[in-house]
Amino acid sequence: MRELVQELWAYRELLRTLVVRELRVRYKNSALGFFWSLVNPLATVLVMTIVFKYVMGMRIANYSAYILAAYLPWTFFQFALLDASQTILVYMQVIRKIYFPRVLLPLAAVLANFIHFLLALGVLFVYLYGFVGTPPQWGLLWLPVAMLSQLLWVVGLAAIIACWNVFYEDVKYLVSVGLQLLFFLTPIIYFSEQLRYTTLVPEAYREGLFWAYHVLNPMATLAMAYRKAILPPITIVQEHTALGQASQFPDMPLPLWLLGLNLLLGLSIALLGLSYFRKREWEFVERP
């Protein structure tokens, strides 16, 4: 029993070392360090705000905050999967020389990105609650549930992707393309309410397709959850300049059953991904 505890402690220290290395390597010799991780989302959200608020006619107070509340979780999801996909190949020479749980490598990439995500959320909270004066929402109570759910999804998917990429290096390119497509299929630059009341789908099918979409796309549920947890309810008004009219989309509360289902599915994916990785990790050293 004592030897098992010592071994687990050693693996914990190794994981901590790998996470610290991931954090240091990203901004090595950089004067601003972590703040570079905010430049990309802030610049992207600025462009989105200009386009959708002033060109597309989205009339929402503090629109950039609603975009940022969904975009920051997306950047964690995106960069964690892309970084994890390469980890096994990067450490292949080490893997062939000594034994350690290989799953620590993609897990370290995920945790490093999760730390960046937490820091970025902290900056967002300071801006919203300190400078803008947005009142804290009761939904903040379920924010840890949303974060845990997302972390489970990312861990499971990262383990599978990292494993596949060892044998088929096209995987990282497919993941990159897939994430670009998924970004536009996820309510980040728009809102879930717009999907629920869209006229593109016959009214008889809207409700069923809406919930099926949020179950099958975990980031859609999480984008809605982060917005509802961090920011107050809104009524979305979109002006149609060419038609001289406006569409209104009333606020929809987040169904807690949907977040709970997302959490259970995330746990299932995490267990499946780790189990699959554990099964295939002994084949890594056989890679030519």
SULDACOR-V231306 format. One record per residue. N is the residue number from 0. RES is the residue in one small letter. SS is DSSP state (@ for helix, = for strand, . for the rest). OMEGA is omega in degrees with one decimal (NA if undefined). D_FIRST is the distance of its C-alpha to the first C-alpha in whole Angstrom. Layout:
n,res,ss,omega,d_first
N,RES,SS,OMEGA,D_FIRST
N,RES,SS,OMEGA,D_FIRST
//
This chain:
n,res,ss,omega,d_first
0,m,.,-179.7,0
1,r,@,179.1,4
2,e,@,178.4,5
3,l,@,179.0,5
4,v,@,178.9,6
5,q,@,179.2,9
6,e,@,178.4,10
7,l,@,178.1,11
8,w,@,178.5,12
9,a,@,178.6,14
10,y,@,177.4,15
11,r,@,179.2,17
12,e,@,177.3,19
13,l,@,178.3,20
14,l,@,178.8,21
15,r,@,178.9,23
16,t,@,179.5,24
17,l,@,178.9,26
18,v,@,179.0,27
19,v,@,178.9,29
20,r,@,178.4,30
21,e,@,-179.1,32
22,l,@,-177.4,33
23,r,@,-175.9,35
24,v,@,-175.1,36
25,r,@,-176.0,38
26,y,.,177.5,40
27,k,.,-179.6,40
28,n,.,177.8,44
29,s,.,-177.4,44
30,a,.,-176.4,46
31,l,.,175.9,45
32,g,@,-174.8,42
33,f,@,-173.8,40
34,f,@,173.5,44
35,w,@,179.1,45
36,s,@,177.0,42
37,l,@,-175.8,45
38,v,@,-178.2,48
39,n,@,179.3,48
40,p,@,-179.6,47
41,l,@,178.2,50
42,a,@,179.3,52
43,t,@,-179.7,51
44,v,@,177.4,52
45,l,@,178.9,55
46,v,@,178.5,57
47,m,@,-179.3,55
48,t,@,179.5,57
49,i,@,-176.5,60
50,v,@,-171.5,60
51,f,@,-179.0,59
52,k,@,-173.4,61
53,y,@,178.2,64
54,v,@,-178.1,65
55,m,.,172.9,63
56,g,.,175.9,64
57,m,=,-178.2,61
58,r,=,-179.7,62
59,i,.,177.5,59
60,a,.,179.4,58
61,n,.,-176.2,56
62,y,@,-178.3,55
63,s,@,179.9,53
64,a,@,179.1,50
65,y,@,175.6,50
66,i,@,-176.7,50
67,l,@,-179.4,47
68,a,@,177.0,45
69,a,@,-175.5,45
70,y,@,178.4,45
71,l,@,174.3,42
72,p,@,178.8,39
73,w,@,179.9,41
74,t,@,174.9,41
75,f,@,179.1,37
76,f,@,-175.7,37
77,q,@,-174.5,39
78,f,@,178.4,38
79,a,@,179.8,34
80,l,@,-179.5,35
81,l,@,178.9,37
82,d,@,-178.0,35
83,a,@,-176.2,32
84,s,@,-174.7,34
85,q,@,-167.0,35
86,t,@,-177.2,31
87,i,@,-179.6,30
88,l,@,179.9,34
89,v,@,-176.5,34
90,y,.,-174.4,30
91,m,@,180.0,31
92,q,@,178.0,32
93,v,@,-178.6,28
94,i,@,-178.3,27
95,r,.,-176.3,28
96,k,.,-176.0,27
97,i,.,178.1,23
98,y,.,168.0,21
99,f,.,179.8,19
100,p,.,-175.8,19
101,r,.,-177.9,23
102,v,@,177.7,23
103,l,@,-176.5,22
104,l,@,175.8,26
105,p,@,179.0,28
106,l,@,178.3,25
107,a,@,177.8,26
108,a,@,178.9,30
109,v,@,-177.4,30
110,l,@,177.2,28
111,a,@,177.5,30
112,n,@,178.0,33
113,f,@,176.9,32
114,i,@,175.8,32
115,h,@,178.6,36
116,f,@,178.9,36
117,l,@,179.2,35
118,l,@,178.7,37
119,a,@,176.1,40
120,l,@,177.8,40
121,g,@,176.9,40
122,v,@,178.2,43
123,l,@,179.7,45
124,f,@,178.4,44
125,v,@,179.6,45
126,y,@,-174.8,49
127,l,@,-172.2,49
128,y,@,-179.7,48
129,g,@,-174.8,49
130,f,@,-178.8,52
131,v,@,-179.2,54
132,g,.,176.7,53
133,t,.,-179.8,51
134,p,.,176.4,50
135,p,.,-177.3,46
136,q,.,175.2,46
137,w,@,179.3,44
138,g,@,177.2,43
139,l,@,179.4,40
140,l,@,179.4,38
141,w,@,177.0,37
142,l,@,177.1,37
143,p,@,178.6,33
144,v,@,178.4,33
145,a,@,-179.5,35
146,m,@,178.0,33
147,l,@,179.3,30
148,s,@,179.7,32
149,q,@,179.8,33
150,l,@,178.7,30
151,l,@,177.4,28
152,w,@,-176.2,32
153,v,@,179.2,32
154,v,@,-179.5,28
155,g,@,-179.8,29
156,l,@,179.6,32
157,a,@,178.9,31
158,a,@,-179.6,28
159,i,@,-177.3,31
160,i,@,179.3,34
161,a,@,179.8,32
162,c,@,-179.9,31
163,w,@,-175.2,34
164,n,@,176.2,36
165,v,@,-175.0,34
166,f,@,-179.2,36
167,y,.,-174.1,39
168,e,.,172.9,40
169,d,.,-175.4,43
170,v,@,-177.3,40
171,k,@,177.9,40
172,y,@,176.9,44
173,l,@,178.3,44
174,v,@,179.3,41
175,s,@,178.7,43
176,v,@,179.7,47
177,g,@,179.1,45
178,l,@,176.7,44
179,q,@,178.8,47
180,l,@,-178.6,49
181,l,@,179.1,46
182,f,@,-178.0,47
183,f,@,176.7,50
184,l,@,-178.7,49
185,t,.,-178.3,47
186,p,.,177.4,49
187,i,.,177.1,48
188,i,.,172.5,52
189,y,.,-171.6,53
190,f,.,178.7,52
191,s,@,-179.8,51
192,e,@,179.0,54
193,q,@,176.4,56
194,l,@,-176.6,54
195,r,@,-176.0,55
196,y,.,-179.0,58
197,t,.,177.8,59
198,t,.,179.5,62
199,l,.,-179.7,61
200,v,.,176.8,60
201,p,.,-173.2,62
202,e,@,-177.2,61
203,a,@,-176.5,60
204,y,@,-172.1,57
205,r,@,-174.2,56
206,e,@,-177.9,54
207,g,@,179.6,52
208,l,@,-179.9,52
209,f,@,-178.2,51
210,w,@,177.3,48
211,a,@,178.8,47
212,y,@,-178.3,47
213,h,@,176.3,45
214,v,@,-176.9,42
215,l,@,178.3,42
216,n,.,-175.6,42
217,p,@,-179.0,39
218,m,@,175.7,41
219,a,@,176.8,44
220,t,@,-177.1,42
221,l,@,176.7,40
222,a,@,177.5,43
223,m,@,-178.3,45
224,a,@,179.9,42
225,y,@,179.4,42
226,r,@,-177.9,45
227,k,@,-178.1,46
228,a,@,-171.3,43
229,i,@,-169.5,44
230,l,.,-179.7,48
231,p,.,178.0,51
232,p,.,-179.6,52
233,i,.,168.2,55
234,t,.,-174.8,58
235,i,=,176.8,58
236,v,=,179.4,62
237,q,=,-179.9,63
238,e,=,174.4,67
239,h,=,-173.7,68
240,t,.,-177.2,71
241,a,.,-178.0,73
242,l,.,-179.0,73
243,g,.,179.8,74
244,q,=,-177.7,71
245,a,=,175.1,68
246,s,=,-179.1,65
247,q,=,-178.7,63
248,f,=,-178.4,59
249,p,.,-179.0,58
250,d,.,178.9,54
251,m,.,178.0,52
252,p,.,178.8,49
253,l,.,175.0,45
254,p,.,-177.4,44
255,l,@,177.8,41
256,w,@,-179.7,40
257,l,@,177.5,41
258,l,@,177.4,38
259,g,@,177.0,36
260,l,@,177.7,37
261,n,@,179.1,36
262,l,@,179.9,33
263,l,@,177.4,32
264,l,@,177.3,33
265,g,@,177.6,31
266,l,@,179.0,28
267,s,@,179.5,29
268,i,@,179.2,30
269,a,@,179.2,27
270,l,@,179.1,25
271,l,@,-178.9,27
272,g,@,-179.7,28
273,l,@,178.5,24
274,s,@,179.0,24
275,y,@,178.9,27
276,f,@,-179.1,26
277,r,@,-178.5,22
278,k,@,-174.1,25
279,r,@,-171.1,27
280,e,@,-179.7,25
281,w,@,179.1,25
282,e,@,-176.3,29
283,f,@,-175.5,30
284,v,@,179.3,30
285,e,@,-179.7,33
286,r,.,-178.9,35
287,p,.,NA,38
//
